[in-house]
């Protein structure tokens, strides 16, 4: 089964499997957002985060590999009365561009191993404008004990040292490892081992 087939199958469920409300960490960073910012929602699934960013007045591009997920995301955007630019693409082959976005939201994008992750992280850094922000949340290796979401592979999970090394050329404004109960649809539900990061690209 290809990656696209895997996600198409997962998103074929009639319900929004990760819910329709934004990720709690992303929503907690609302004060950093400014209307008119160009934002990228990475692997945005059914659109809950990209649509929420658009509701805050941002100019949003939402990239997702599953066409089925994008159809659900379009319905959500229509329901909420916002406009989002949706692109169906594999992030490892997508043209991210350089200096294109003021903000990149990368919420639970741990579907690739170390090699693909390094490529995606590098693309995120290059796609940021000077002064731009990355808002990232993922699972730490302890999530393997909770089993309440995320990949079952330790190599795909994040640690503080991994993120500091990967984003070393950015200014880390916030980096926090914690355990919290999350309720994001049926696929992210229960006590979870989380890591949050806010990083800013230096001004040129």
PyMOL commands that place a pseudoatom at each C-alpha (Angstrom):
pseudoatom trace, name=CA, resn=UNK, resi=1, chain=A, elem=C, hetatm=0, pos=[0.000, 0.000, 0.000]
pseudoatom trace, name=CA, resn=UNK, resi=2, chain=A, elem=C, hetatm=0, pos=[1.365, 3.407, -0.948]
pseudoatom trace, name=CA, resn=UNK, resi=3, chain=A, elem=C, hetatm=0, pos=[1.397, 6.349, 1.461]
pseudoatom trace, name=CA, resn=UNK, resi=4, chain=A, elem=C, hetatm=0, pos=[-1.409, 7.976, -0.500]
pseudoatom trace, name=CA, resn=UNK, resi=5, chain=A, elem=C, hetatm=0, pos=[-3.510, 4.810, -0.409]
pseudoatom trace, name=CA, resn=UNK, resi=6, chain=A, elem=C, hetatm=0, pos=[-2.936, 4.472, 3.335]
pseudoatom trace, name=CA, resn=UNK, resi=7, chain=A, elem=C, hetatm=0, pos=[-4.210, 7.987, 4.037]
pseudoatom trace, name=CA, resn=UNK, resi=8, chain=A, elem=C, hetatm=0, pos=[-7.070, 7.762, 1.537]
pseudoatom trace, name=CA, resn=UNK, resi=9, chain=A, elem=C, hetatm=0, pos=[-8.247, 4.649, 3.345]
pseudoatom trace, name=CA, resn=UNK, resi=10, chain=A, elem=C, hetatm=0, pos=[-7.940, 6.311, 6.729]
pseudoatom trace, name=CA, resn=UNK, resi=11, chain=A, elem=C, hetatm=0, pos=[-9.769, 9.460, 5.634]
pseudoatom trace, name=CA, resn=UNK, resi=12, chain=A, elem=C, hetatm=0, pos=[-12.548, 7.527, 3.869]
pseudoatom trace, name=CA, resn=UNK, resi=13, chain=A, elem=C, hetatm=0, pos=[-14.446, 7.421, 7.177]
pseudoatom trace, name=CA, resn=UNK, resi=14, chain=A, elem=C, hetatm=0, pos=[-17.542, 9.648, 7.079]
pseudoatom trace, name=CA, resn=UNK, resi=15, chain=A, elem=C, hetatm=0, pos=[-16.585, 11.482, 10.253]
pseudoatom trace, name=CA, resn=UNK, resi=16, chain=A, elem=C, hetatm=0, pos=[-13.681, 13.901, 10.709]
pseudoatom trace, name=CA, resn=UNK, resi=17, chain=A, elem=C, hetatm=0, pos=[-11.256, 11.444, 12.289]
pseudoatom trace, name=CA, resn=UNK, resi=18, chain=A, elem=C, hetatm=0, pos=[-9.188, 14.177, 13.965]
pseudoatom trace, name=CA, resn=UNK, resi=19, chain=A, elem=C, hetatm=0, pos=[-12.177, 16.411, 14.670]
pseudoatom trace, name=CA, resn=UNK, resi=20, chain=A, elem=C, hetatm=0, pos=[-12.981, 19.839, 13.265]
pseudoatom trace, name=CA, resn=UNK, resi=21, chain=A, elem=C, hetatm=0, pos=[-11.514, 22.030, 15.992]
pseudoatom trace, name=CA, resn=UNK, resi=22, chain=A, elem=C, hetatm=0, pos=[-7.925, 23.304, 15.776]
pseudoatom trace, name=CA, resn=UNK, resi=23, chain=A, elem=C, hetatm=0, pos=[-5.086, 21.636, 17.587]
pseudoatom trace, name=CA, resn=UNK, resi=24, chain=A, elem=C, hetatm=0, pos=[-4.962, 23.019, 21.133]
pseudoatom trace, name=CA, resn=UNK, resi=25, chain=A, elem=C, hetatm=0, pos=[-1.297, 24.021, 20.950]
pseudoatom trace, name=CA, resn=UNK, resi=26, chain=A, elem=C, hetatm=0, pos=[-1.837, 25.838, 17.653]
pseudoatom trace, name=CA, resn=UNK, resi=27, chain=A, elem=C, hetatm=0, pos=[-4.829, 27.696, 19.081]
pseudoatom trace, name=CA, resn=UNK, resi=28, chain=A, elem=C, hetatm=0, pos=[-2.774, 28.669, 22.141]
pseudoatom trace, name=CA, resn=UNK, resi=29, chain=A, elem=C, hetatm=0, pos=[-0.403, 30.582, 19.838]
pseudoatom trace, name=CA, resn=UNK, resi=30, chain=A, elem=C, hetatm=0, pos=[-3.167, 32.860, 18.527]
pseudoatom trace, name=CA, resn=UNK, resi=31, chain=A, elem=C, hetatm=0, pos=[-1.466, 36.012, 19.838]
pseudoatom trace, name=CA, resn=UNK, resi=32, chain=A, elem=C, hetatm=0, pos=[1.449, 35.409, 17.462]
pseudoatom trace, name=CA, resn=UNK, resi=33, chain=A, elem=C, hetatm=0, pos=[-0.833, 35.523, 14.418]
pseudoatom trace, name=CA, resn=UNK, resi=34, chain=A, elem=C, hetatm=0, pos=[-1.522, 38.635, 12.367]
pseudoatom trace, name=CA, resn=UNK, resi=35, chain=A, elem=C, hetatm=0, pos=[-4.181, 39.022, 9.691]
pseudoatom trace, name=CA, resn=UNK, resi=36, chain=A, elem=C, hetatm=0, pos=[-2.689, 38.826, 6.217]
pseudoatom trace, name=CA, resn=UNK, resi=37, chain=A, elem=C, hetatm=0, pos=[0.165, 36.500, 7.159]
pseudoatom trace, name=CA, resn=UNK, resi=38, chain=A, elem=C, hetatm=0, pos=[0.934, 33.898, 4.486]
pseudoatom trace, name=CA, resn=UNK, resi=39, chain=A, elem=C, hetatm=0, pos=[0.596, 30.558, 6.235]
pseudoatom trace, name=CA, resn=UNK, resi=40, chain=A, elem=C, hetatm=0, pos=[1.268, 26.948, 5.328]
pseudoatom trace, name=CA, resn=UNK, resi=41, chain=A, elem=C, hetatm=0, pos=[-0.557, 24.091, 7.025]
pseudoatom trace, name=CA, resn=UNK, resi=42, chain=A, elem=C, hetatm=0, pos=[1.650, 21.020, 6.522]
pseudoatom trace, name=CA, resn=UNK, resi=43, chain=A, elem=C, hetatm=0, pos=[-0.049, 17.632, 5.996]
pseudoatom trace, name=CA, resn=UNK, resi=44, chain=A, elem=C, hetatm=0, pos=[-3.297, 19.333, 6.955]
pseudoatom trace, name=CA, resn=UNK, resi=45, chain=A, elem=C, hetatm=0, pos=[-5.538, 16.282, 6.693]
pseudoatom trace, name=CA, resn=UNK, resi=46, chain=A, elem=C, hetatm=0, pos=[-9.205, 17.183, 6.893]
pseudoatom trace, name=CA, resn=UNK, resi=47, chain=A, elem=C, hetatm=0, pos=[-8.380, 20.855, 7.279]
pseudoatom trace, name=CA, resn=UNK, resi=48, chain=A, elem=C, hetatm=0, pos=[-9.069, 21.623, 10.925]
pseudoatom trace, name=CA, resn=UNK, resi=49, chain=A, elem=C, hetatm=0, pos=[-5.880, 23.635, 11.384]
pseudoatom trace, name=CA, resn=UNK, resi=50, chain=A, elem=C, hetatm=0, pos=[-5.725, 25.340, 7.994]
pseudoatom trace, name=CA, resn=UNK, resi=51, chain=A, elem=C, hetatm=0, pos=[-9.368, 26.378, 8.219]
pseudoatom trace, name=CA, resn=UNK, resi=52, chain=A, elem=C, hetatm=0, pos=[-8.835, 27.765, 11.719]
pseudoatom trace, name=CA, resn=UNK, resi=53, chain=A, elem=C, hetatm=0, pos=[-5.825, 29.782, 10.527]
pseudoatom trace, name=CA, resn=UNK, resi=54, chain=A, elem=C, hetatm=0, pos=[-7.970, 31.207, 7.732]
pseudoatom trace, name=CA, resn=UNK, resi=55, chain=A, elem=C, hetatm=0, pos=[-10.588, 32.142, 10.323]
pseudoatom trace, name=CA, resn=UNK, resi=56, chain=A, elem=C, hetatm=0, pos=[-7.894, 34.256, 12.000]
pseudoatom trace, name=CA, resn=UNK, resi=57, chain=A, elem=C, hetatm=0, pos=[-7.470, 36.225, 8.780]
pseudoatom trace, name=CA, resn=UNK, resi=58, chain=A, elem=C, hetatm=0, pos=[-4.381, 34.459, 7.439]
pseudoatom trace, name=CA, resn=UNK, resi=59, chain=A, elem=C, hetatm=0, pos=[-3.756, 33.674, 3.753]
pseudoatom trace, name=CA, resn=UNK, resi=60, chain=A, elem=C, hetatm=0, pos=[-3.551, 29.884, 4.007]
pseudoatom trace, name=CA, resn=UNK, resi=61, chain=A, elem=C, hetatm=0, pos=[-2.119, 27.176, 1.795]
pseudoatom trace, name=CA, resn=UNK, resi=62, chain=A, elem=C, hetatm=0, pos=[-3.060, 23.685, 3.000]
pseudoatom trace, name=CA, resn=UNK, resi=63, chain=A, elem=C, hetatm=0, pos=[-1.026, 20.755, 1.632]
pseudoatom trace, name=CA, resn=UNK, resi=64, chain=A, elem=C, hetatm=0, pos=[-2.193, 17.159, 2.010]
pseudoatom trace, name=CA, resn=UNK, resi=65, chain=A, elem=C, hetatm=0, pos=[-1.473, 13.903, 0.141]
pseudoatom trace, name=CA, resn=UNK, resi=66, chain=A, elem=C, hetatm=0, pos=[-5.014, 12.500, 0.395]
pseudoatom trace, name=CA, resn=UNK, resi=67, chain=A, elem=C, hetatm=0, pos=[-7.589, 13.816, -2.070]
pseudoatom trace, name=CA, resn=UNK, resi=68, chain=A, elem=C, hetatm=0, pos=[-10.339, 12.371, 0.122]
pseudoatom trace, name=CA, resn=UNK, resi=69, chain=A, elem=C, hetatm=0, pos=[-9.103, 14.407, 3.079]
pseudoatom trace, name=CA, resn=UNK, resi=70, chain=A, elem=C, hetatm=0, pos=[-8.988, 17.545, 0.952]
pseudoatom trace, name=CA, resn=UNK, resi=71, chain=A, elem=C, hetatm=0, pos=[-12.620, 17.082, -0.096]
pseudoatom trace, name=CA, resn=UNK, resi=72, chain=A, elem=C, hetatm=0, pos=[-13.572, 16.981, 3.583]
pseudoatom trace, name=CA, resn=UNK, resi=73, chain=A, elem=C, hetatm=0, pos=[-11.376, 20.014, 4.245]
pseudoatom trace, name=CA, resn=UNK, resi=74, chain=A, elem=C, hetatm=0, pos=[-13.097, 21.948, 1.458]
pseudoatom trace, name=CA, resn=UNK, resi=75, chain=A, elem=C, hetatm=0, pos=[-16.471, 21.172, 3.012]
pseudoatom trace, name=CA, resn=UNK, resi=76, chain=A, elem=C, hetatm=0, pos=[-15.219, 22.384, 6.381]
pseudoatom trace, name=CA, resn=UNK, resi=77, chain=A, elem=C, hetatm=0, pos=[-13.898, 25.625, 4.881]
pseudoatom trace, name=CA, resn=UNK, resi=78, chain=A, elem=C, hetatm=0, pos=[-17.235, 26.189, 3.116]
pseudoatom trace, name=CA, resn=UNK, resi=79, chain=A, elem=C, hetatm=0, pos=[-19.142, 25.573, 6.336]
pseudoatom trace, name=CA, resn=UNK, resi=80, chain=A, elem=C, hetatm=0, pos=[-16.920, 28.037, 8.195]
pseudoatom trace, name=CA, resn=UNK, resi=81, chain=A, elem=C, hetatm=0, pos=[-17.125, 30.616, 5.398]
pseudoatom trace, name=CA, resn=UNK, resi=82, chain=A, elem=C, hetatm=0, pos=[-13.402, 30.933, 4.743]
pseudoatom trace, name=CA, resn=UNK, resi=83, chain=A, elem=C, hetatm=0, pos=[-11.147, 30.564, 1.719]
pseudoatom trace, name=CA, resn=UNK, resi=84, chain=A, elem=C, hetatm=0, pos=[-8.158, 28.202, 1.814]
pseudoatom trace, name=CA, resn=UNK, resi=85, chain=A, elem=C, hetatm=0, pos=[-5.797, 27.271, -1.028]
pseudoatom trace, name=CA, resn=UNK, resi=86, chain=A, elem=C, hetatm=0, pos=[-5.728, 23.460, -1.050]
pseudoatom trace, name=CA, resn=UNK, resi=87, chain=A, elem=C, hetatm=0, pos=[-2.970, 21.480, -2.774]
pseudoatom trace, name=CA, resn=UNK, resi=88, chain=A, elem=C, hetatm=0, pos=[-2.872, 17.689, -3.086]
pseudoatom trace, name=CA, resn=UNK, resi=89, chain=A, elem=C, hetatm=0, pos=[0.789, 16.677, -2.994]
pseudoatom trace, name=CA, resn=UNK, resi=90, chain=A, elem=C, hetatm=0, pos=[3.435, 14.468, -1.458]
pseudoatom trace, name=CA, resn=UNK, resi=91, chain=A, elem=C, hetatm=0, pos=[5.505, 16.731, 0.797]
pseudoatom trace, name=CA, resn=UNK, resi=92, chain=A, elem=C, hetatm=0, pos=[8.695, 14.950, -0.260]
pseudoatom trace, name=CA, resn=UNK, resi=93, chain=A, elem=C, hetatm=0, pos=[8.066, 16.000, -3.868]
pseudoatom trace, name=CA, resn=UNK, resi=94, chain=A, elem=C, hetatm=0, pos=[6.187, 19.290, -3.385]
pseudoatom trace, name=CA, resn=UNK, resi=95, chain=A, elem=C, hetatm=0, pos=[7.766, 22.599, -4.432]
pseudoatom trace, name=CA, resn=UNK, resi=96, chain=A, elem=C, hetatm=0, pos=[7.915, 24.398, -1.088]
pseudoatom trace, name=CA, resn=UNK, resi=97, chain=A, elem=C, hetatm=0, pos=[9.575, 27.514, -2.438]
pseudoatom trace, name=CA, resn=UNK, resi=98, chain=A, elem=C, hetatm=0, pos=[12.014, 29.855, -0.708]
pseudoatom trace, name=CA, resn=UNK, resi=99, chain=A, elem=C, hetatm=0, pos=[11.058, 32.696, 1.601]
pseudoatom trace, name=CA, resn=UNK, resi=100, chain=A, elem=C, hetatm=0, pos=[7.391, 32.141, 0.844]
pseudoatom trace, name=CA, resn=UNK, resi=101, chain=A, elem=C, hetatm=0, pos=[5.588, 31.909, 4.201]
pseudoatom trace, name=CA, resn=UNK, resi=102, chain=A, elem=C, hetatm=0, pos=[5.285, 34.013, 7.352]
pseudoatom trace, name=CA, resn=UNK, resi=103, chain=A, elem=C, hetatm=0, pos=[4.083, 31.021, 9.338]
pseudoatom trace, name=CA, resn=UNK, resi=104, chain=A, elem=C, hetatm=0, pos=[4.275, 27.245, 8.981]
pseudoatom trace, name=CA, resn=UNK, resi=105, chain=A, elem=C, hetatm=0, pos=[2.064, 25.015, 11.119]
pseudoatom trace, name=CA, resn=UNK, resi=106, chain=A, elem=C, hetatm=0, pos=[3.395, 21.453, 11.428]
pseudoatom trace, name=CA, resn=UNK, resi=107, chain=A, elem=C, hetatm=0, pos=[1.028, 19.559, 13.689]
pseudoatom trace, name=CA, resn=UNK, resi=108, chain=A, elem=C, hetatm=0, pos=[1.567, 15.800, 14.122]
pseudoatom trace, name=CA, resn=UNK, resi=109, chain=A, elem=C, hetatm=0, pos=[3.416, 15.256, 10.836]
pseudoatom trace, name=CA, resn=UNK, resi=110, chain=A, elem=C, hetatm=0, pos=[5.376, 12.227, 12.095]
pseudoatom trace, name=CA, resn=UNK, resi=111, chain=A, elem=C, hetatm=0, pos=[4.497, 9.902, 9.217]
pseudoatom trace, name=CA, resn=UNK, resi=112, chain=A, elem=C, hetatm=0, pos=[8.045, 9.841, 7.760]
pseudoatom trace, name=CA, resn=UNK, resi=113, chain=A, elem=C, hetatm=0, pos=[11.274, 8.317, 9.018]
pseudoatom trace, name=CA, resn=UNK, resi=114, chain=A, elem=C, hetatm=0, pos=[14.480, 10.212, 9.801]
pseudoatom trace, name=CA, resn=UNK, resi=115, chain=A, elem=C, hetatm=0, pos=[15.527, 10.714, 6.172]
pseudoatom trace, name=CA, resn=UNK, resi=116, chain=A, elem=C, hetatm=0, pos=[12.226, 12.131, 4.986]
pseudoatom trace, name=CA, resn=UNK, resi=117, chain=A, elem=C, hetatm=0, pos=[11.887, 14.138, 8.193]
pseudoatom trace, name=CA, resn=UNK, resi=118, chain=A, elem=C, hetatm=0, pos=[15.233, 15.829, 7.617]
pseudoatom trace, name=CA, resn=UNK, resi=119, chain=A, elem=C, hetatm=0, pos=[14.144, 16.754, 4.084]
pseudoatom trace, name=CA, resn=UNK, resi=120, chain=A, elem=C, hetatm=0, pos=[10.820, 18.149, 5.262]
pseudoatom trace, name=CA, resn=UNK, resi=121, chain=A, elem=C, hetatm=0, pos=[12.386, 20.120, 8.117]
pseudoatom trace, name=CA, resn=UNK, resi=122, chain=A, elem=C, hetatm=0, pos=[14.959, 21.618, 5.714]
pseudoatom trace, name=CA, resn=UNK, resi=123, chain=A, elem=C, hetatm=0, pos=[12.182, 22.548, 3.282]
pseudoatom trace, name=CA, resn=UNK, resi=124, chain=A, elem=C, hetatm=0, pos=[10.234, 24.207, 6.102]
pseudoatom trace, name=CA, resn=UNK, resi=125, chain=A, elem=C, hetatm=0, pos=[13.216, 26.345, 7.086]
pseudoatom trace, name=CA, resn=UNK, resi=126, chain=A, elem=C, hetatm=0, pos=[13.895, 27.398, 3.503]
pseudoatom trace, name=CA, resn=UNK, resi=127, chain=A, elem=C, hetatm=0, pos=[10.221, 28.183, 2.845]
pseudoatom trace, name=CA, resn=UNK, resi=128, chain=A, elem=C, hetatm=0, pos=[10.062, 30.620, 5.782]
pseudoatom trace, name=CA, resn=UNK, resi=129, chain=A, elem=C, hetatm=0, pos=[10.452, 34.330, 5.237]
pseudoatom trace, name=CA, resn=UNK, resi=130, chain=A, elem=C, hetatm=0, pos=[12.966, 36.116, 7.486]
pseudoatom trace, name=CA, resn=UNK, resi=131, chain=A, elem=C, hetatm=0, pos=[11.181, 36.661, 10.788]
pseudoatom trace, name=CA, resn=UNK, resi=132, chain=A, elem=C, hetatm=0, pos=[8.752, 33.838, 9.968]
pseudoatom trace, name=CA, resn=UNK, resi=133, chain=A, elem=C, hetatm=0, pos=[7.534, 31.332, 12.551]
pseudoatom trace, name=CA, resn=UNK, resi=134, chain=A, elem=C, hetatm=0, pos=[7.270, 27.554, 12.743]
pseudoatom trace, name=CA, resn=UNK, resi=135, chain=A, elem=C, hetatm=0, pos=[4.583, 26.232, 15.098]
pseudoatom trace, name=CA, resn=UNK, resi=136, chain=A, elem=C, hetatm=0, pos=[5.159, 22.521, 15.638]
pseudoatom trace, name=CA, resn=UNK, resi=137, chain=A, elem=C, hetatm=0, pos=[3.649, 19.860, 17.854]
pseudoatom trace, name=CA, resn=UNK, resi=138, chain=A, elem=C, hetatm=0, pos=[4.438, 16.186, 17.875]
pseudoatom trace, name=CA, resn=UNK, resi=139, chain=A, elem=C, hetatm=0, pos=[4.761, 13.109, 20.026]
pseudoatom trace, name=CA, resn=UNK, resi=140, chain=A, elem=C, hetatm=0, pos=[7.799, 12.101, 22.084]
pseudoatom trace, name=CA, resn=UNK, resi=141, chain=A, elem=C, hetatm=0, pos=[9.009, 8.488, 22.393]
pseudoatom trace, name=CA, resn=UNK, resi=142, chain=A, elem=C, hetatm=0, pos=[7.018, 8.068, 25.612]
pseudoatom trace, name=CA, resn=UNK, resi=143, chain=A, elem=C, hetatm=0, pos=[3.908, 8.126, 23.398]
pseudoatom trace, name=CA, resn=UNK, resi=144, chain=A, elem=C, hetatm=0, pos=[4.671, 4.490, 22.617]
pseudoatom trace, name=CA, resn=UNK, resi=145, chain=A, elem=C, hetatm=0, pos=[3.508, 3.720, 26.174]
pseudoatom trace, name=CA, resn=UNK, resi=146, chain=A, elem=C, hetatm=0, pos=[0.257, 5.666, 25.869]
pseudoatom trace, name=CA, resn=UNK, resi=147, chain=A, elem=C, hetatm=0, pos=[-0.693, 4.387, 22.393]
pseudoatom trace, name=CA, resn=UNK, resi=148, chain=A, elem=C, hetatm=0, pos=[-3.326, 7.116, 21.986]
pseudoatom trace, name=CA, resn=UNK, resi=149, chain=A, elem=C, hetatm=0, pos=[-2.235, 8.297, 18.540]
pseudoatom trace, name=CA, resn=UNK, resi=150, chain=A, elem=C, hetatm=0, pos=[0.763, 8.721, 16.319]
pseudoatom trace, name=CA, resn=UNK, resi=151, chain=A, elem=C, hetatm=0, pos=[3.093, 6.241, 14.643]
pseudoatom trace, name=CA, resn=UNK, resi=152, chain=A, elem=C, hetatm=0, pos=[4.266, 3.102, 16.473]
pseudoatom trace, name=CA, resn=UNK, resi=153, chain=A, elem=C, hetatm=0, pos=[7.872, 3.818, 15.476]
pseudoatom trace, name=CA, resn=UNK, resi=154, chain=A, elem=C, hetatm=0, pos=[10.263, 5.398, 17.961]
pseudoatom trace, name=CA, resn=UNK, resi=155, chain=A, elem=C, hetatm=0, pos=[12.471, 6.740, 15.148]
pseudoatom trace, name=CA, resn=UNK, resi=156, chain=A, elem=C, hetatm=0, pos=[9.601, 8.932, 13.909]
pseudoatom trace, name=CA, resn=UNK, resi=157, chain=A, elem=C, hetatm=0, pos=[9.066, 10.637, 17.272]
pseudoatom trace, name=CA, resn=UNK, resi=158, chain=A, elem=C, hetatm=0, pos=[10.605, 13.878, 18.535]
pseudoatom trace, name=CA, resn=UNK, resi=159, chain=A, elem=C, hetatm=0, pos=[12.891, 14.801, 21.406]
pseudoatom trace, name=CA, resn=UNK, resi=160, chain=A, elem=C, hetatm=0, pos=[14.020, 18.254, 22.487]
pseudoatom trace, name=CA, resn=UNK, resi=161, chain=A, elem=C, hetatm=0, pos=[17.569, 17.516, 21.343]
pseudoatom trace, name=CA, resn=UNK, resi=162, chain=A, elem=C, hetatm=0, pos=[16.345, 16.391, 17.908]
pseudoatom trace, name=CA, resn=UNK, resi=163, chain=A, elem=C, hetatm=0, pos=[14.346, 19.584, 17.402]
pseudoatom trace, name=CA, resn=UNK, resi=164, chain=A, elem=C, hetatm=0, pos=[17.153, 21.822, 18.695]
pseudoatom trace, name=CA, resn=UNK, resi=165, chain=A, elem=C, hetatm=0, pos=[19.563, 20.182, 16.271]
pseudoatom trace, name=CA, resn=UNK, resi=166, chain=A, elem=C, hetatm=0, pos=[17.148, 20.194, 13.325]
pseudoatom trace, name=CA, resn=UNK, resi=167, chain=A, elem=C, hetatm=0, pos=[16.164, 23.833, 13.767]
pseudoatom trace, name=CA, resn=UNK, resi=168, chain=A, elem=C, hetatm=0, pos=[19.466, 25.092, 15.150]
pseudoatom trace, name=CA, resn=UNK, resi=169, chain=A, elem=C, hetatm=0, pos=[19.670, 28.011, 12.721]
pseudoatom trace, name=CA, resn=UNK, resi=170, chain=A, elem=C, hetatm=0, pos=[16.349, 29.357, 13.985]
pseudoatom trace, name=CA, resn=UNK, resi=171, chain=A, elem=C, hetatm=0, pos=[15.690, 31.070, 17.302]
pseudoatom trace, name=CA, resn=UNK, resi=172, chain=A, elem=C, hetatm=0, pos=[13.806, 28.645, 19.532]
pseudoatom trace, name=CA, resn=UNK, resi=173, chain=A, elem=C, hetatm=0, pos=[11.222, 30.827, 21.285]
pseudoatom trace, name=CA, resn=UNK, resi=174, chain=A, elem=C, hetatm=0, pos=[9.428, 27.956, 23.013]
pseudoatom trace, name=CA, resn=UNK, resi=175, chain=A, elem=C, hetatm=0, pos=[10.247, 24.264, 23.445]
pseudoatom trace, name=CA, resn=UNK, resi=176, chain=A, elem=C, hetatm=0, pos=[8.240, 22.249, 25.924]
pseudoatom trace, name=CA, resn=UNK, resi=177, chain=A, elem=C, hetatm=0, pos=[7.848, 18.519, 26.597]
pseudoatom trace, name=CA, resn=UNK, resi=178, chain=A, elem=C, hetatm=0, pos=[4.722, 17.578, 28.533]
pseudoatom trace, name=CA, resn=UNK, resi=179, chain=A, elem=C, hetatm=0, pos=[1.998, 15.011, 29.078]
pseudoatom trace, name=CA, resn=UNK, resi=180, chain=A, elem=C, hetatm=0, pos=[-1.608, 16.038, 28.548]
pseudoatom trace, name=CA, resn=UNK, resi=181, chain=A, elem=C, hetatm=0, pos=[-4.996, 14.582, 27.739]
pseudoatom trace, name=CA, resn=UNK, resi=182, chain=A, elem=C, hetatm=0, pos=[-5.996, 15.438, 24.196]
pseudoatom trace, name=CA, resn=UNK, resi=183, chain=A, elem=C, hetatm=0, pos=[-9.300, 14.862, 22.407]
pseudoatom trace, name=CA, resn=UNK, resi=184, chain=A, elem=C, hetatm=0, pos=[-8.941, 15.387, 18.663]
pseudoatom trace, name=CA, resn=UNK, resi=185, chain=A, elem=C, hetatm=0, pos=[-11.489, 13.125, 17.049]
pseudoatom trace, name=CA, resn=UNK, resi=186, chain=A, elem=C, hetatm=0, pos=[-11.229, 9.359, 17.343]
pseudoatom trace, name=CA, resn=UNK, resi=187, chain=A, elem=C, hetatm=0, pos=[-7.566, 9.075, 16.308]
pseudoatom trace, name=CA, resn=UNK, resi=188, chain=A, elem=C, hetatm=0, pos=[-5.921, 11.403, 18.850]
pseudoatom trace, name=CA, resn=UNK, resi=189, chain=A, elem=C, hetatm=0, pos=[-7.684, 10.706, 22.116]
pseudoatom trace, name=CA, resn=UNK, resi=190, chain=A, elem=C, hetatm=0, pos=[-6.329, 10.168, 25.603]
pseudoatom trace, name=CA, resn=UNK, resi=191, chain=A, elem=C, hetatm=0, pos=[-3.278, 10.930, 27.690]
pseudoatom trace, name=CA, resn=UNK, resi=192, chain=A, elem=C, hetatm=0, pos=[-0.412, 11.797, 25.356]
pseudoatom trace, name=CA, resn=UNK, resi=193, chain=A, elem=C, hetatm=0, pos=[3.321, 12.510, 25.460]
pseudoatom trace, name=CA, resn=UNK, resi=194, chain=A, elem=C, hetatm=0, pos=[3.762, 15.779, 23.584]
pseudoatom trace, name=CA, resn=UNK, resi=195, chain=A, elem=C, hetatm=0, pos=[6.393, 18.257, 22.536]
pseudoatom trace, name=CA, resn=UNK, resi=196, chain=A, elem=C, hetatm=0, pos=[5.671, 21.819, 21.387]
pseudoatom trace, name=CA, resn=UNK, resi=197, chain=A, elem=C, hetatm=0, pos=[7.992, 24.205, 19.561]
pseudoatom trace, name=CA, resn=UNK, resi=198, chain=A, elem=C, hetatm=0, pos=[7.852, 27.781, 18.363]
pseudoatom trace, name=CA, resn=UNK, resi=199, chain=A, elem=C, hetatm=0, pos=[10.868, 28.794, 16.288]
pseudoatom trace, name=CA, resn=UNK, resi=200, chain=A, elem=C, hetatm=0, pos=[11.610, 31.994, 14.390]
pseudoatom trace, name=CA, resn=UNK, resi=201, chain=A, elem=C, hetatm=0, pos=[13.834, 32.541, 11.385]
pseudoatom trace, name=CA, resn=UNK, resi=202, chain=A, elem=C, hetatm=0, pos=[16.326, 35.359, 11.954]
pseudoatom trace, name=CA, resn=UNK, resi=203, chain=A, elem=C, hetatm=0, pos=[15.798, 38.586, 10.061]
pseudoatom trace, name=CA, resn=UNK, resi=204, chain=A, elem=C, hetatm=0, pos=[18.049, 38.867, 7.041]
for i in range(1, 204): cmd.bond("trace and resi %d" % i, "trace and resi %d" % (i + 1))
show_as sticks, trace
zoom trace
